Amino acid sequence: MNPPEPVNILLVDDEPRNLAVLESILDDPGYRLVRATSGDEALLRLVNEEFALLVLDVQMPGMSGFEVAQMVKQRRKTARIPIVFLTAYFHEDRHILEGYGTGAVDYLQKPVNPAVLRSKVSVFAELHRKERELAQANRQLLEEVAERRRAEERLSELNASLDQRVTERTAALRESESRLLEASRRKDEFLATLAHELRNPLAPVRNAVHFLKLRGPGTTDVQWASELIDRQVSLMGRLIEELMDVSRIGQGRIELRRELLTLDQVLGDALETVQPQIDGAGHKLTVLQPATKLTVHGDRARLAQAFINLLSNAAKYTDPGGQLELRVVSEDGTVLVSIRDNGIGISPRRLEQVFEMFSQEEPALSRARGGLGIGLSLTRKLVELHGGIVTASSEGQGQGSVFTVRLPLAQAPAEPRAPADNASPRREAAGTLRILVADDNVDAAETLAMLLESLGHSVHRVHDGDAAVAAVPAFDPELVVLDIGMPGTNGYEACRQIREQAGGGARTLIALTGWGQPQDQERARAAGFDQHLVKPVDIERLLELISARLDGSVSIRR
């Protein structure tokens, strides 16, 4: 360890002998003793060097010790140097006070006590060393602070650069998100518009079918054709609903209308739909079912939709004149439905991929068999919603394929339902209503009006919103059925105006429209409608609402 650097001590006395005495007393390797024989010389020394202590004689020729002390304390560089006065003459209190008044830290009489002088000098020397160490530590600290500031400045520059890059990247992501949201909005708008346009022509078809049924049973062929049209319109309506659920399919948000039903009913619906496609391709279909009725708890239309997809795929991906087989087997509380074909087959690596959205087997593209690639994905989700599973197997390309659906069986009801009469039962109402029907689709308005008139109601039909509002005071309808998308005044505004008329609060207003999005339903409620129905209307539901009105339910909102 290196010895500490000696500290400078300035000894000032006009007598060389006194300086020699002081040097002998203060002889220490830790001190560097510097002589000065006058006040002027002492001041010069103080300007050029740094001192830990000034030992100063009071009585000197020229400039006294008191005068030197005053000048030392007036200079900023030397003001902090401690001063010890030595004197052989000025012993009075006033002299001592004058010495302390000039800034001295001590006042000693000559001859000095060596031990006392050494002790006092050592204290100030050590204090100077500590101040020097502290100054060195301060310098190091300042250097560290400066270095840290430089590092912070560099970090700040890097952060600013990073912030700029993040800002630019965020702006790019927001722009990309905005484009995606806009594309999604346009897609949803297109789907909603498409669904609306598809629903509108279905409404008069369904109304006409129910009108025929209410007229009573006709020939067997007519009754069969009416029921077939009704089923197909129902299926078409459900498919349109599915079209609107495209964004929800991946989230598993399809709602099921469950009931106890026999599997042969579901398969019958599916075969009725797909049979023309099978016959058109010249395929031979073999159906193998057990004699026992197998009951499941599910949504008849959704399950039929799943089997329609599987049967349609089997027919589509099998060359003309192929062999198809539909086999039903009961096994350990479940039912297995397998659909086998001898078509193009599936490569082993794609057996799971075929259930992914928009997935298609490559040979299908080369054979131009069409399809969007969503049927099998939807089928799997529908089956899983019913607590079942669907799997695919194939020996490879050109070897055909087998799709197997496993569903849980349900306990059959204790008493089977009696066979339904082919004719729809005419609902006997406890009375009749005055009903206003407004729809710019003339066929839809006329067929619905004819259907309601056949039930005994008094119906007035108009074909735009303005006419509906104008007809209310004179006709005084108890129930109003309004289309939404009409020229001039739309259904929402017509509803508001009717509510504002005398007696408007007591009327039952039903929105019947091709717009079926959740926001459309919310707008209908906000406009004042009691109920929002989607075309093609479920006639049974409409008749329930009419019955509710007849029973005295003024407000039937749900």
C-alpha positions as CSV (number, residue, x, y, z in Angstrom):
1,M,0.0,0.0,0.0
2,N,1.5,3.4,-1.0
3,P,2.1,5.9,1.8
4,P,-0.3,8.9,1.8
5,E,0.9,12.0,-0.1
6,P,2.4,14.6,2.3
7,V,0.3,17.6,3.1
8,N,1.7,21.1,2.7
9,I,2.0,23.3,5.8
10,L,3.1,26.9,5.5
11,L,5.2,28.3,8.4
12,V,5.4,32.2,8.4
13,D,7.8,34.0,10.8
14,D,10.3,36.9,10.2
15,E,12.8,35.2,12.5
16,P,14.7,32.2,10.9
17,R,15.4,30.8,14.3
18,N,11.7,30.5,15.0
19,L,11.1,28.8,11.7
20,A,13.8,26.3,12.5
21,V,12.2,25.6,15.9
22,L,8.8,25.0,14.2
23,E,10.4,22.7,11.6
24,S,12.0,20.6,14.4
25,I,8.7,20.3,16.2
26,L,6.7,19.4,13.1
27,D,9.2,17.2,11.5
28,D,7.0,14.3,10.1
29,P,7.2,12.4,6.8
30,G,3.5,13.1,6.4
31,Y,4.2,16.9,6.2
32,R,5.9,19.1,3.7
33,L,6.9,22.2,5.6
34,V,7.2,25.4,3.5
35,R,8.9,28.6,4.9
36,A,7.9,32.2,4.4
37,T,9.7,35.1,6.2
38,S,7.2,37.8,5.4
39,G,3.5,38.4,4.7
40,D,4.2,39.1,1.1
41,E,6.1,35.9,0.6
42,A,3.4,33.9,2.4
43,L,0.7,35.4,0.1
44,L,2.8,34.4,-3.0
45,R,3.2,30.9,-1.7
46,L,-0.5,30.6,-1.1
47,V,-1.2,31.7,-4.7
48,N,1.1,29.0,-6.2
49,E,0.5,26.0,-3.9
50,E,-2.2,24.3,-1.9
51,F,-1.8,24.2,1.9
52,A,-3.5,22.2,4.6
53,L,-2.6,24.7,7.4
54,L,-1.1,28.2,7.9
55,V,1.1,28.7,11.1
56,L,1.4,32.5,11.2
57,D,3.4,34.8,13.5
58,V,1.5,37.9,14.5
59,Q,4.3,40.5,15.0
60,M,6.2,40.9,11.7
61,P,7.6,44.0,10.0
62,G,5.8,45.4,7.1
63,M,2.5,43.3,7.1
64,S,1.3,41.9,10.4
65,G,-0.1,38.4,10.8
66,F,-3.6,39.9,11.3
67,E,-3.4,41.7,8.0
68,V,-2.1,38.6,6.2
69,A,-5.0,36.6,7.7
70,Q,-7.5,39.1,6.5
71,M,-6.1,39.0,3.0
72,V,-6.1,35.2,3.0
73,K,-9.7,35.0,4.1
74,Q,-10.8,37.5,1.4
75,R,-9.5,35.3,-1.4
76,R,-11.8,32.5,-2.5
77,K,-9.0,30.1,-3.2
78,T,-7.5,30.5,0.3
79,A,-10.5,31.4,2.4
80,R,-10.9,27.8,3.8
81,I,-7.3,27.4,4.9
82,P,-7.2,27.1,8.8
83,I,-4.8,29.6,10.5
84,V,-3.0,29.1,13.8
85,F,-1.5,32.4,15.2
86,L,1.8,32.4,17.2
87,T,2.8,35.4,19.3
88,A,5.2,36.4,22.1
89,Y,3.8,39.9,22.7
90,F,0.0,40.1,22.1
91,H,-1.4,38.4,25.2
92,E,-4.3,40.6,26.0
93,D,-7.9,39.5,25.3
94,R,-8.5,42.2,22.7
95,H,-5.6,40.8,20.7
96,I,-6.8,37.3,21.0
97,L,-10.3,38.4,20.0
98,E,-8.8,40.3,17.0
99,G,-7.0,37.2,16.0
100,Y,-10.1,35.1,16.0
101,G,-12.0,37.9,14.3
102,T,-9.6,37.7,11.3
103,G,-10.6,34.0,10.8
104,A,-8.0,32.1,12.9
105,V,-8.8,28.7,14.3
106,D,-6.4,28.9,17.2
107,Y,-4.1,31.4,19.1
108,L,-1.0,30.1,20.8
109,Q,1.6,31.8,23.0
110,K,5.3,31.6,22.4
111,P,7.2,29.7,23.4
112,V,4.7,27.0,22.1
113,N,4.2,23.7,23.7
114,P,5.5,21.2,21.1
115,A,3.0,18.5,22.0
116,V,0.1,20.9,21.8
117,L,1.3,22.3,18.5
118,R,1.9,18.9,17.0
119,S,-1.6,17.7,18.1
120,K,-3.3,20.7,16.6
121,V,-1.4,20.5,13.4
122,S,-2.1,16.7,13.1
123,V,-5.8,17.4,13.4
124,F,-5.9,19.9,10.6
125,A,-3.5,17.8,8.4
126,E,-5.8,14.8,8.8
127,L,-8.8,17.0,8.0
128,H,-7.1,18.2,4.9
129,R,-6.3,14.6,3.9
130,K,-10.0,13.7,4.3
131,E,-11.1,16.7,2.3
132,R,-8.6,15.7,-0.4
133,E,-9.9,12.1,-0.4
134,L,-13.4,13.4,-0.5
135,A,-12.6,15.7,-3.4
136,Q,-11.0,12.8,-5.2
137,A,-14.1,10.7,-4.5
138,N,-16.2,13.6,-5.8
139,R,-14.2,13.8,-9.0
140,Q,-14.6,10.1,-9.5
141,L,-18.3,10.3,-8.8
142,L,-18.6,13.2,-11.2
143,E,-16.8,11.2,-13.8
144,E,-19.1,8.3,-13.2
145,V,-22.1,10.6,-13.4
146,A,-20.8,12.1,-16.6
147,E,-20.2,8.6,-18.0
148,R,-23.7,7.5,-16.9
149,R,-25.2,10.6,-18.5
150,R,-23.3,9.8,-21.7
151,A,-24.6,6.2,-21.5
152,E,-28.1,7.6,-20.8
153,E,-27.8,9.9,-23.8
154,R,-26.8,6.9,-26.0
155,L,-29.6,4.9,-24.5
156,S,-32.0,7.8,-25.1
157,E,-30.9,7.9,-28.7
158,L,-31.4,4.2,-29.0
159,N,-34.8,4.5,-27.4
160,A,-35.8,7.3,-29.7
161,S,-34.7,5.2,-32.6
162,L,-36.5,2.2,-31.2
163,D,-39.6,4.3,-30.5
164,Q,-39.5,5.6,-34.1
165,R,-39.3,2.1,-35.4
166,V,-42.1,0.9,-33.1
167,T,-44.2,3.9,-34.1
168,E,-43.6,3.1,-37.7
169,R,-44.3,-0.6,-37.2
170,T,-47.4,0.2,-35.1
171,A,-48.7,2.6,-37.8
172,A,-48.1,-0.1,-40.4
173,L,-49.9,-2.7,-38.3
174,R,-52.8,-0.3,-37.6
175,E,-53.1,0.3,-41.3
176,S,-53.0,-3.4,-42.0
177,E,-55.6,-4.0,-39.3
178,S,-57.7,-1.2,-40.7
179,R,-57.6,-2.8,-44.1
180,L,-58.5,-6.2,-42.7
181,L,-61.4,-4.7,-40.7
182,E,-62.6,-2.9,-43.7
183,A,-62.4,-6.1,-45.7
184,S,-64.2,-8.0,-42.9
185,R,-66.9,-5.2,-42.8
186,R,-67.4,-5.4,-46.5
187,K,-67.6,-9.2,-46.3
188,D,-70.2,-9.1,-43.6
189,E,-72.1,-6.4,-45.5
190,F,-72.0,-8.5,-48.6
191,L,-73.2,-11.6,-46.7
192,A,-76.0,-9.7,-45.0
193,T,-77.1,-8.2,-48.4
194,L,-76.9,-11.6,-50.1
195,A,-78.8,-13.3,-47.3
196,H,-81.5,-10.6,-47.5
197,E,-81.8,-11.0,-51.3
198,L,-82.0,-14.8,-51.0
199,R,-84.6,-14.7,-48.2
200,N,-87.0,-12.4,-50.0
201,P,-88.0,-14.8,-52.8
202,L,-88.3,-17.7,-50.3
203,A,-90.9,-15.8,-48.3
204,P,-93.8,-16.0,-50.8
205,V,-92.9,-19.6,-51.6
206,R,-93.3,-20.6,-48.0
207,N,-96.5,-18.5,-47.6
208,A,-98.0,-20.1,-50.7
209,V,-97.2,-23.7,-49.4
210,H,-98.9,-23.0,-46.1
211,F,-101.8,-21.4,-47.9
212,L,-102.3,-24.6,-49.9
213,K,-102.1,-26.7,-46.7
214,L,-104.7,-24.6,-45.0
215,R,-107.0,-24.9,-47.9
216,G,-107.3,-28.6,-47.0
217,P,-105.9,-31.9,-48.4
218,G,-105.6,-32.1,-52.1
219,T,-104.3,-35.0,-54.2
220,T,-101.5,-37.1,-52.9
221,D,-99.1,-35.7,-55.4
222,V,-100.0,-32.1,-54.6
223,Q,-99.6,-32.8,-50.8
224,W,-96.3,-34.5,-51.4
225,A,-95.0,-31.6,-53.6
226,S,-96.2,-29.1,-51.0
227,E,-94.4,-30.9,-48.2
228,L,-91.3,-31.3,-50.3
229,I,-91.2,-27.6,-51.2
230,D,-91.8,-26.7,-47.5
231,R,-88.9,-28.9,-46.4
232,Q,-86.6,-27.5,-49.1
233,V,-87.5,-23.9,-48.3
234,S,-86.8,-24.6,-44.6
235,L,-83.5,-26.1,-45.5
236,M,-82.7,-23.2,-47.8
237,G,-83.6,-20.8,-45.0
238,R,-81.3,-22.7,-42.6
239,L,-78.5,-22.6,-45.2
240,I,-78.9,-18.9,-45.5
241,E,-78.6,-18.6,-41.7
242,E,-75.5,-20.7,-41.9
243,L,-74.1,-18.3,-44.5
244,M,-74.6,-15.5,-41.9
245,D,-72.8,-17.7,-39.3
246,V,-69.6,-18.1,-41.3
247,S,-67.6,-16.0,-38.9
248,R,-69.1,-17.8,-35.9
249,I,-68.6,-21.3,-37.2
250,G,-65.0,-21.3,-36.2
251,Q,-66.0,-20.1,-32.7
252,G,-68.5,-22.9,-32.2
253,R,-71.4,-20.5,-31.7
254,I,-74.0,-22.2,-33.9
255,E,-77.2,-22.6,-32.0
256,L,-79.0,-26.0,-32.0
257,R,-82.7,-26.6,-31.8
258,R,-82.6,-30.0,-30.1
259,E,-85.4,-32.5,-29.9
260,L,-85.8,-36.3,-29.6
261,L,-86.0,-37.7,-33.1
262,T,-85.3,-41.0,-34.9
263,L,-82.2,-41.3,-37.0
264,D,-84.1,-42.6,-40.0
265,Q,-86.0,-39.2,-40.1
266,V,-82.6,-37.4,-40.3
267,L,-81.2,-39.7,-42.9
268,G,-84.5,-39.6,-44.8
269,D,-84.2,-35.8,-45.0
270,A,-80.6,-36.0,-46.2
271,L,-81.3,-38.7,-48.8
272,E,-84.3,-36.8,-50.1
273,T,-82.0,-33.8,-50.8
274,V,-79.1,-35.7,-52.2
275,Q,-81.0,-38.4,-54.2
276,P,-81.3,-36.3,-57.4
277,Q,-77.5,-35.7,-57.4
278,I,-76.9,-39.5,-56.9
279,D,-79.4,-40.4,-59.6
280,G,-78.0,-37.8,-61.9
281,A,-74.5,-39.3,-61.6
282,G,-75.8,-42.8,-62.2
283,H,-74.6,-44.1,-58.9
284,K,-76.0,-47.1,-57.1
285,L,-76.8,-46.3,-53.4
286,T,-77.2,-49.2,-50.9
287,V,-78.8,-48.3,-47.6
288,L,-78.4,-50.7,-44.6
289,Q,-80.3,-49.8,-41.5
290,P,-81.4,-51.9,-38.5
291,A,-85.1,-52.6,-38.1
292,T,-85.1,-51.0,-34.6
293,K,-85.7,-47.2,-34.5
294,L,-82.6,-45.5,-33.1
295,T,-83.3,-42.2,-31.2
296,V,-81.0,-39.3,-30.9
297,H,-81.3,-35.9,-29.2
298,G,-80.4,-33.3,-31.8
299,D,-81.2,-30.7,-34.3
300,R,-82.9,-32.4,-37.2
301,A,-81.9,-29.8,-39.8
302,R,-78.3,-29.5,-38.6
303,L,-77.8,-33.3,-38.4
304,A,-79.4,-33.7,-41.8
305,Q,-77.1,-30.9,-43.1
306,A,-74.1,-32.9,-41.8
307,F,-75.2,-36.1,-43.6
308,I,-76.1,-34.1,-46.7
309,N,-72.5,-32.9,-46.9
310,L,-71.1,-36.4,-46.5
311,L,-73.5,-37.9,-49.1
312,S,-73.0,-35.1,-51.5
313,N,-69.2,-35.4,-51.3
314,A,-69.4,-39.1,-51.8
315,A,-71.5,-38.6,-55.0
316,K,-69.4,-35.6,-56.2
317,Y,-66.0,-37.3,-55.8
318,T,-67.0,-40.7,-57.3
319,D,-66.9,-41.1,-61.1
320,P,-70.3,-41.8,-62.8
321,G,-71.8,-45.2,-62.2
322,G,-70.1,-45.6,-58.8
323,Q,-71.1,-47.5,-55.8
324,L,-72.2,-45.8,-52.6
325,E,-73.2,-47.4,-49.3
326,L,-75.0,-45.9,-46.2
327,R,-74.7,-48.2,-43.2
328,V,-76.2,-47.7,-39.7
329,V,-75.0,-49.8,-36.8
330,S,-75.8,-49.6,-33.1
331,E,-72.8,-50.0,-30.8
332,D,-72.4,-49.6,-27.0
333,G,-74.9,-46.8,-26.5
334,T,-73.9,-45.0,-29.7
335,V,-74.9,-45.2,-33.4
336,L,-72.3,-45.4,-36.2
337,V,-73.3,-44.1,-39.6
338,S,-70.7,-44.9,-42.3
339,I,-70.8,-43.6,-45.8
340,R,-68.6,-45.5,-48.2
341,D,-67.8,-44.8,-51.9
342,N,-65.4,-46.2,-54.5
343,G,-64.4,-42.7,-55.7
344,I,-61.1,-40.8,-55.9
345,G,-60.0,-41.6,-52.4
346,I,-57.8,-39.5,-50.1
347,S,-54.1,-39.7,-49.6
348,P,-53.1,-40.9,-46.0
349,R,-51.3,-37.6,-45.2
350,R,-54.5,-35.6,-45.9
351,L,-57.0,-37.7,-43.9
352,E,-57.1,-35.0,-41.1
353,Q,-56.6,-32.0,-43.3
354,V,-59.8,-32.7,-45.2
355,F,-61.7,-31.5,-42.2
356,E,-59.9,-28.1,-42.2
357,M,-61.7,-25.0,-43.6
358,F,-61.2,-24.5,-47.3
359,S,-59.3,-27.8,-47.7
360,Q,-59.8,-29.7,-50.9
361,E,-58.2,-32.8,-52.3
362,E,-56.0,-31.9,-55.3
363,P,-57.4,-34.4,-57.7
364,A,-60.8,-32.8,-57.2
365,L,-59.4,-29.6,-58.7
366,S,-58.0,-31.4,-61.7
367,R,-61.4,-33.1,-62.2
368,A,-63.2,-29.7,-61.8
369,R,-65.6,-31.1,-59.2
370,G,-66.1,-27.7,-57.6
371,G,-66.9,-26.9,-54.0
372,L,-65.7,-24.3,-51.6
373,G,-64.0,-26.6,-49.1
374,I,-66.1,-25.8,-46.1
375,G,-68.6,-28.7,-46.0
376,L,-66.4,-31.2,-44.1
377,S,-65.2,-28.6,-41.7
378,L,-68.8,-27.6,-40.9
379,T,-69.8,-31.3,-40.7
380,R,-67.2,-32.0,-38.1
381,K,-68.3,-29.0,-36.0
382,L,-72.0,-29.9,-36.3
383,V,-71.3,-33.5,-35.2
384,E,-69.1,-32.4,-32.3
385,L,-71.9,-30.0,-31.2
386,H,-74.1,-33.1,-30.9
387,G,-71.5,-34.9,-28.7
388,G,-70.3,-37.1,-31.6
389,I,-67.2,-37.5,-33.7
390,V,-66.6,-38.0,-37.5
391,T,-63.6,-39.7,-39.0
392,A,-62.3,-40.4,-42.5
393,S,-60.4,-43.4,-43.8
394,S,-59.1,-44.4,-47.2
395,E,-56.6,-46.8,-48.7
396,G,-55.2,-44.0,-50.8
397,Q,-56.0,-42.2,-54.0
398,G,-58.3,-44.1,-56.4
399,Q,-59.3,-46.5,-53.6
400,G,-62.5,-44.8,-52.4
401,S,-63.1,-43.5,-48.9
402,V,-65.3,-44.0,-45.8
403,F,-66.6,-41.3,-43.5
404,T,-68.0,-42.5,-40.2
405,V,-70.1,-40.5,-37.8
406,R,-70.5,-41.7,-34.2
407,L,-73.4,-40.1,-32.2
408,P,-74.7,-40.9,-28.7
409,L,-78.1,-42.6,-28.6
410,A,-80.9,-41.1,-26.6
411,Q,-83.7,-42.9,-24.7
412,A,-86.8,-43.2,-26.8
413,P,-90.0,-41.5,-25.5
414,A,-92.3,-43.9,-23.6
415,E,-95.1,-43.4,-26.0
416,P,-94.4,-42.9,-29.7
417,R,-96.1,-40.1,-31.4
418,A,-99.0,-40.8,-33.6
419,P,-98.3,-40.4,-37.3
420,A,-98.8,-36.8,-38.3
421,D,-101.6,-35.9,-40.6
422,N,-100.3,-35.0,-44.0
423,A,-102.3,-31.7,-43.9
424,S,-101.1,-29.0,-41.5
425,P,-103.7,-28.6,-38.7
426,R,-105.6,-25.4,-39.0
427,R,-105.0,-23.3,-35.9
428,E,-108.3,-22.4,-34.3
429,A,-108.0,-19.0,-32.9
430,A,-110.1,-17.6,-30.1
431,G,-111.0,-14.7,-32.4
432,T,-109.7,-12.7,-35.3
433,L,-107.5,-9.6,-35.7
434,R,-107.3,-6.6,-38.0
435,I,-103.8,-7.1,-39.5
436,L,-101.8,-4.7,-41.7
437,V,-99.2,-6.2,-43.9
438,A,-96.6,-3.9,-45.6
439,D,-93.9,-5.3,-48.0
440,D,-92.6,-4.0,-51.2
441,N,-92.3,-7.6,-52.5
442,V,-95.8,-7.9,-53.8
443,D,-95.8,-11.7,-53.9
444,A,-94.6,-11.8,-50.3
445,A,-97.3,-9.4,-49.2
446,E,-100.1,-11.1,-51.1
447,T,-99.3,-14.7,-50.1
448,L,-98.9,-13.7,-46.4
449,A,-102.2,-11.8,-46.6
450,M,-104.0,-14.7,-48.2
451,L,-102.6,-17.1,-45.6
452,L,-103.8,-14.8,-42.7
453,E,-107.2,-14.2,-44.4
454,S,-107.7,-18.0,-44.7
455,L,-107.4,-18.1,-40.9
456,G,-110.3,-15.6,-40.7
457,H,-108.3,-12.4,-40.0
458,S,-109.1,-9.1,-41.7
459,V,-106.0,-8.1,-43.6
460,H,-105.0,-4.9,-45.4
461,R,-101.9,-5.0,-47.5
462,V,-99.7,-2.1,-48.7
463,H,-96.3,-2.0,-50.4
464,D,-94.3,0.8,-48.9
465,G,-93.7,2.5,-45.6
466,D,-95.6,5.7,-46.3
467,A,-98.7,3.8,-47.3
468,A,-98.5,1.7,-44.1
469,V,-98.4,4.9,-41.9
470,A,-101.3,6.4,-43.9
471,A,-103.4,3.2,-43.6
472,V,-103.3,2.9,-39.9
473,P,-105.8,5.6,-38.8
474,A,-108.6,4.4,-41.0
475,F,-107.9,0.6,-40.8
476,D,-107.0,0.7,-37.0
477,P,-105.0,-2.5,-37.1
478,E,-104.4,-4.5,-33.9
479,L,-101.3,-6.2,-35.4
480,V,-98.9,-4.7,-38.0
481,V,-96.3,-6.7,-40.0
482,L,-93.7,-4.5,-41.6
483,D,-90.9,-5.3,-44.0
484,I,-87.8,-3.2,-43.2
485,G,-86.2,-2.5,-46.6
486,M,-89.0,-0.6,-48.4
487,P,-88.8,2.4,-50.7
488,G,-89.4,5.9,-49.2
489,T,-90.0,5.4,-45.5
490,N,-88.3,2.2,-44.3
491,G,-89.8,-0.2,-41.8
492,Y,-87.9,1.4,-38.8
493,E,-89.2,4.8,-39.5
494,A,-92.7,3.6,-40.3
495,C,-92.7,1.8,-36.9
496,R,-91.7,5.0,-35.1
497,Q,-94.4,7.0,-36.9
498,I,-97.1,4.4,-36.1
499,R,-96.1,4.3,-32.5
500,E,-96.5,8.1,-32.3
501,Q,-100.1,8.0,-33.7
502,A,-103.1,7.8,-31.5
503,G,-103.3,4.3,-30.1
504,G,-99.9,3.4,-31.4
505,G,-98.7,2.1,-28.1
506,A,-101.4,-0.6,-28.0
507,R,-100.7,-2.1,-31.4
508,T,-98.4,-5.1,-31.9
509,L,-95.7,-4.4,-34.4
510,I,-93.7,-7.2,-36.0
511,A,-90.7,-6.7,-38.2
512,L,-90.6,-9.3,-41.0
513,T,-87.4,-8.9,-43.0
514,G,-84.5,-10.5,-44.8
515,W,-82.1,-8.6,-42.6
516,G,-81.2,-11.0,-39.7
517,Q,-78.0,-9.8,-38.2
518,P,-77.9,-9.1,-34.4
519,Q,-77.5,-5.4,-35.0
520,D,-80.7,-5.6,-37.2
521,Q,-82.6,-7.1,-34.3
522,E,-81.3,-4.4,-32.0
523,R,-82.3,-1.7,-34.4
524,A,-85.8,-3.2,-34.6
525,R,-86.2,-3.1,-30.8
526,A,-84.9,0.4,-30.7
527,A,-87.4,1.5,-33.4
528,G,-90.3,0.1,-31.3
529,F,-91.0,-3.3,-32.8
530,D,-92.4,-6.0,-30.5
531,Q,-90.8,-8.8,-32.4
532,H,-88.2,-9.4,-35.2
533,L,-88.8,-12.3,-37.6
534,V,-86.6,-13.3,-40.5
535,K,-87.8,-14.4,-43.9
536,P,-88.9,-16.9,-44.9
537,V,-91.1,-16.7,-41.8
538,D,-91.7,-19.6,-39.5
539,I,-95.5,-19.8,-39.9
540,E,-95.9,-21.6,-36.6
541,R,-94.0,-18.8,-34.8
542,L,-96.1,-16.1,-36.5
543,L,-99.3,-17.9,-35.5
544,E,-98.0,-18.1,-31.9
545,L,-97.5,-14.3,-31.9
546,I,-101.0,-13.8,-33.3
547,S,-102.4,-16.1,-30.5
548,A,-100.5,-14.1,-27.9
549,R,-102.2,-11.0,-29.2
550,L,-105.6,-12.6,-29.1
551,D,-104.9,-13.7,-25.5
552,G,-104.4,-10.1,-24.5
553,S,-100.6,-9.8,-24.5
554,V,-100.1,-6.3,-25.7
555,S,-96.3,-6.4,-25.5
556,I,-94.7,-9.6,-26.6
557,R,-91.1,-8.5,-27.0
558,R,-88.4,-11.1,-26.2
